Amino acid sequence: MTTTSATFLFVRPNLNPATRILNETKTQSPAATHPTAPLAASATQIRQQEGTPEAQSGSTVYMTEDISAEGLMRIYEALGSAPEGNVAVKISSGEPGGHYFLSPELIAPLVEAIHGTIIECNTAYGGRRMSTESHQRVMEEHGFTAIAPVDIMDADGAISLPIAGGRHLTEDVVGAHFANYDFMVNLAHFKGHEMGGFGGVIKNMSIGIASSMGKSLIHSAGKQTTGYGIGTPQDDFLESMAEAAKGVADYLGERIVYIDVMNNLSVDCDCNSHPATPTMSDIGILASLDPVALDQACVDLVYAAPDGRDLIRRMESRHGIHTLEHGEAIGLGSRQYALVNID
């Protein structure tokens, strides 16, 4: 891999995400040099670092503006991981009616190259993805079964993963088939979310890998095993997502990598059958070995974009940044990172 841009360490105080960029240079990614987003109430300074000790203290996040199958392969290869054994690729299958989920054409070369199985779990709410049989048909209709084996992991029940240091959850209940995999590529579509403010790799491996019962536990902050936690305090739900993600991350250890695709940036999730039309431009593909750093970088790029107002409003209205705050507090990852553009 040849890196053609400088490295940037994103340093933030205990405030909302970034809205002001300092020390801009010509080597920065265009996505990171947009004018200030006017909606934000406070600022985080993004300071350029080139090979300084401080720049090495955060996690590394790689970025390409090439949203293509080739770009996805290059960003994956930048991580330097070599999967072994049975490889899972976690995506969102997408609620029927929606059309912003990651396309099979985009992900097929990567999935095929690593001999991956596409994994998903059933939902905890009504719809065609609530039962294994109908969920499998959705996978077929959306083109995923044509590119790889597909596994609805809770078809045969669930298993429990312990969660260390959680405030609300002591276990993450995931699809039983999860135990069959040795390595996972967490391949998320970054976008808005009606309940979480935004969804990236943390949501993709918390709500996304949880069984129907596990999803209910997350939505209710550990209090309910059915439904989706109506009345749960918002921060408790956000913290529970981070805690469930930590259960998965701790279970896999170094056998997991994280990728966020920042295209079709609707304020709504792929679980919405009629998502709002995106009002901002695509940004790129980002990847890291640190899920907190990766989702934080995506959030910061939305704040830096000139057309991110609607998604910023969605994130702030749900206090979405708190998922990352809690994730860092419990040891899931770091919100400081060095951003490396591989273009």
Order of alpha helices (4+ residues) and beta strands (2+ residues): beta-beta-beta-beta-alpha-beta-alpha-beta-alpha-beta-beta-beta-beta-beta-beta-alpha-alpha-alpha-beta-beta-alpha-alpha-alpha-beta
